[in-house]
Amino acid sequence: MRPSAGLLAPGMMKRSIEELKRWSNMVVSMEGIKAPTGPYQLLDFTAPDTIPSCKTMSDGDLGGFSTVSLEHVPATTVEPAHARFHGNISLDLPRNRPEVQRTGYAAWRNRDRPASIFGKSLWNMDPYAFLALRVKSDGRKYFVNVQSETLVYTDIHQHRLYTRRPGEWETVLIKWRDFVRTNYGQVVEPQTELPTEKVRTVGIGLTDRVPGPYDLAISKVWATNGLDDSALEHGGIESAPQSKRSMEAKVEDALR
């Protein structure tokens, strides 16, 4: 029996070797027994080639008039290299699409990663407590969106991207368990925790429906168990509000 050409493709073999190395490192460092101490990088926008691995979305895909762009910005003497998520939000409805009754959104996320010989390329976030993002916000109401291998493919787990200092770089930490299950923008019942062992995509959306320009800079996205060395180096740590005990309060904290 011969392996298919797809399994022998250079890209497939490279991804498979990288995945094997990652699992080998986990075994050597005993991450299955104790929590990992270092960060696990998901998206590094200091590298220009990360941009093509992401996709943008807006109501413009349905004939609306909001615009969206995700561009790489090189490092300067005062700023790190980063991705610039920007555009303009419009609430105007397309005249020739009567079925479209709501506009005014824009978003981006990473594309589904190519498979390896081990199957789908998914992130196992089980060993980590937080999702961390290094951002510079304009103060608008952004949401972090996470897709996982759930029973309902269109489910998205969301959490507000809380920032405290618009116009300045800061690191935001969000507990994985605090993400709220939604579907097409609506909170879903019953609520279930995000399946962190099979994360497909991570991204950011703007759905405040406030007409006008928006501009958010993103340097890195990673998983962590606390204030790792790289985050401390940058400073400006902000945590999302702590969840209360009730599910209603959790939803309010995540999406308000």
N, C-alpha and C positions, 0 to 999 in steps of 0.2 A: 504494500500500500504506500502510495506516495503522498506527501503533504501537498496541499493546494498551493497555487502560485501566491495567493493572498497571504498565506502563513509564512512564506519565504520572503515577502517584500521587505526591503530595508527598514521602512518606517515601522512595520509591525514588529520586526525583531528588536529594534531599538527600544520601543515602548515596553516590550516583554522583558528585556534585560533590565531596564530601569525599574520595572515593577518587582522583579526578582530581587534586585539590590535593596529596594525599600523594605521588602519583607525580611530579608536577611538581616538588615540593620535593626529591625524591630526585635528579632530573635536575640541577636547579640546584646542589645541594650536592655533586654527583658521588659519591653514596653507592654507586653501582654500581662505582666505581673504587677508592675508599678507604673504609675502615670509618667508619660514622657516629660522631660524637663525643658526641652528646647521647642522652639516654634516650628510649625509645619506650614510651609508656604503654599498657598493656593494660586494666587495671581500676583505677579510681579510686574507692575507697569513701568518700572524703571527701564525695562527692556522693550525696545520698539516692537519686537516680534510677538508680544503678547496681544497687541491690538487686533491683528487678524484672527486670533483665536476667540474673539468675542463678536457678538452680534447686537445690533441696536433695533429698537422697536418704538413705534409711536402710532398715534391715531392716523398719521399720514398713510399708514399701510391700508387703512380702510377708506381713504379718500378725505380724511381730515387735513388740517392745516398746521398742526404742530410740527416742529422740526427737531431733529436729534442728530448729534454727531459725537463720536468718541475718537479723540485724536491723541497721538503721542506728543508730549512736550519735553524737549531735551532739558537736562539739568542746567542750572545757572549758578552763579555765585551765591544766590540767596534761596534757591529752591531746588528740591530733588527732581529728577526726571519723574514724570507722572502721566496719567491719562487725564484728558480734559473732557468731561461729559457736559455738553452744553447745547443750547438751542433756544427755541421760543415756544411757549405754550399758547395754543389758540383754542377757544371754545366754539369756534364757528363750525357748523355742521355742513357736510357735503350736500349740495343741492340735488344731485342725482342718485343719492343713496338714502331713501326714506327709512330703511331699516336701521341705519346708524343714528341712534338717539343720544349718544354721549361721547364726547371727545375731551381732549385736554390732558393727555398723558404722554410720557416718554420714558424709556427704560433701556438698560443694556444688561447682558449676562454673558458668561462664557458659553461657547458652543459645546455641545456634547463632545467629549473627548474620544478620539479614535480607540477602538478596541485593541487589546493585546491577545496573545495566545491564551491568557487566563480568562478571557471574556470581556465584558464591558469595563471600561475604565471609570471607576467610581472612587470617591474619596471616603475613607473610613474615618469619621470624626469621633467615634466612640471614646478614644483615649483622651479627648480634649474637652475642656469645660467651656471655652469661649471661642467665638469668632471675633477676630480683631481686624480693624480697618484703619489705615492711615489716610486721612482725608483733610481737605480744606473746603469748607462749605460756604455757600452764599447766604445761609440762614433759612432756606426754604425747607419744606417738609418732605424729606426723602425717606424711602423705605428700602430696607435690605430684603431681597427676595432669594429664597433657597428652594431648589427643586431636588427631590429625592425619589428613589424608587418606591413609590407608594401604590396602593391598589387603584387609586384614581389618578391617572396620568396627569391630569390638568391641575392637580392640587399644587399650591404654592404656599410655603411657610414664610411668614413676613414678620418683620420687626421694624419699628421706627428707628431711623438713624439719628440718634440724639447727639447733637453737637452743641458746644457751649460758647465757642469763640469764632463766629463767622469771620472769614478773611484770614484766619490763622490755621496752621497745621496742627492737628491733634489726632490722637489715637483713641478710637472708640472700641470698647469691649462689650459684646453681647453674649449672654449665656445661650448656648444651643437650646436648652430646655425652655427658654422663654419665647421662642418663635411660635406664632399663632397660625393654625391651619386656615387657609382661605382657598376659594375657588372662584375665578373670574371676579376678584375684588371683594367678594362677600365672605364673612366669617362662616365657617362650616361647623355644624354640629352633627355628631359629637366631636369634641376636640380630641385630637390625638397628638402625642409628642412627635416632633420631627425625627424620622428614622435616620439617625446620624451615621449609621454604619454604611449607608448607601447614598451619599450625596452626589447628585449629578451636576448641578450648576449653582453658581452664586452670582448675584447681580444687584443692581440698584435701580429703583424706579421713582418717578416723580408723578404723583397723582393728586396734588393739592388743588388742581383745577383753578389756579390763579393765573390769568393771562399775563404774558410777559416773558422776558429772558430768564434763563437759569444757567448756572455755571458751578459745577462741582469738580474738584480735583481729587484723584485717587492715586496714591502711590503704591500701596501694597495691600493685599488681603491675605490673612493667614489664620491658622488655628493655634491656640495656646492654652496653657493651664494657669496663666497669670501674667504678671508683668515681667516678661522675659527681657534679656539684656538688650535686644534691638529696640524694643518699645521704650525701655528706660532711657536709652541713649537719646531718642528723639524727644522725650518728655511730652507733656500735654496729654496725660491719660484721662479719658472720660469713660465712665461706665453707664450703661443704661439703667434706669430706675429699677430697684430690686422688686421682683414679683411678690405679690401678697399671696395668701393661701388660696383664696377662691379663684376658680377659673374665670369668673367675670372680671375680677381685678387684674388677672394676668392679661386678658385680652385688652382691657383698657390701657394698661401700662405699655403694651407692645404697639398699639395702633393709634393712640390718641394724638 
